Amino acid sequence: MLIGIDPILNPEILHALRAMGHGDEIVIADGSFPAETVARRLVRMEASDMPRMLRAVLSVLPIDESEPDPVLGMEVIGEPGTIMPAHREIDAALVAATGGAVTLKRIERYAFYERAKQAFAVIATGERLFYSNVIIRKGTIA
């Protein structure tokens, strides 16, 4: 255990977050996401849900605000304008972490998969809420 570090951030996750450089991306994925197929580095955290993992990651990871759209989610198939409960959870975590300076942008499912293939790592949660997938681009600390 570490002071000030959420215990859900295990050594593998902390290593990945620390090893990432500016502009690298990490995926927090739900239980339906093809994590094994997509991930270059996979950390399995099926006992966690997406909102808890997202809040924990955002508590230590700076978000890259130097480029547009540093946080990406997945659009609803065939209904790109639909906001799902998972999207609201992601937005709430972003408001808590950034005061609303960063918002979620949603992209088409297969575009999301292709982007996720380039990510530094994928954290596979056991989240059952549909569309609970998010890509976060790492920023810098002044």
N, C-alpha and C positions, 0 to 999 in steps of 0.2 A: 504494500500500500504506500501511496505517496500523498503528501499533504497538498491539497488543492487540485488533485487530479482525480477525475471520476474513475472509480475502480472498474468500470466497464471497459475502459481503455486498457486493454491487456498489453503485454510486452510487444506482441506482433504489430498491433495497431500503432502504438507509440513509436515503434521503430519505423514503420512506413511513413507516418506523418512527419517524423524528424528527418528522414532520408529524402523526402520530396524536396524539390527545388521550386523556385518561383516559376509559376506557370504550369507546374505539374498538376494533374487532376486525380481526385479520388472519387470512387463511386460508393455510395451506401445503397444497397439493393434489398429489395423485398424477397420473400421466400419463393416467388415464382420466377424471378429473374434468372436467365441462363448464365449464372456467375462462373461456373466451371468452364464453360465454352468461351466466355468473353475475357476472363481475367488473365492478365500477365502475372499478377501476384494476387492470390486469393487468401483472405482471412475469413474464416467461418465463425459467425457469431449468432447462430440460430436461436439462442436463448434470449436474444435482445430483440426489441422492436425498433423500427426505424426512427420514430421521434426521439427516443432515449439516446440511441446511437448518434443521431444527428446533433442533438444538443451537446453531447459529450465531445464530439469532434470539433464542433464550433467553439467550444470553450478553450481550445488550445491552438486551433488552426486559423491563421490570418487568411481572409478572403482577398483575392486579387481584384481590386477595384480599378486597376489601371486600364483594363480592357472591358468592353461591354459583355454583359451576360456571364458573370463568373459562376452562377449557380443555375444548373439546368435540370429540368424534370421532364417526364415523358407525357406527351399529349395522349388524350383518350383516343383510341382507335376509331376513326370515322367521325369523331366529334371534337375537333381540335379546340373549340371554344369552351368545352365543358370543364368546370373546376370540380375536382374530386375531393373528398375529405382528406386524402393524403396530401394534396396540394396545399390545403389550408394548414395542415400540420407543419409542412415545410416552411410556408410563409410565416407562421407564428414563431418558429425557431429562428428564422432569419431576423425578424423584428426584435426578438429578445437579444440576439447576438450583435446586431448592427444598428439597432434603433430605426430600422426601416431604410437604411442607406442602400441595402442590397435586396433585390426582389427576385423571385423565381421566374425564369423564362422556360416555357415548355417547348419541346421539339418533337417531331414525329418519331414514332417508336423505332423504326430501323435506323434513322439518323442517330438516335440515342444509343443504340447498340454499337454502331460504328464508332461513335465518340468514346464509348465506354471501353472499347478494345484498345484505345490509345492511353487509357488511364494508367497511372502509376500502380494503383491497387484497387481491388474491389473488396468491400466489406459486405459479406452476405449475411443479412439478418434473417430472422424467422418471421418477419412482418407478413401478415395475411391481408392487410388492407391493399386493394388494387392501386397501382400506379405510385407505389411508395419507393420510387427510385430517384436518386438525386446525384448529380455530378457537381463537385465543388473544385474550383481552381484555386490553388494556393497562392497567396500573396506574400508580401514581405513585411518585416517589422523594422521601423525606422530606428 
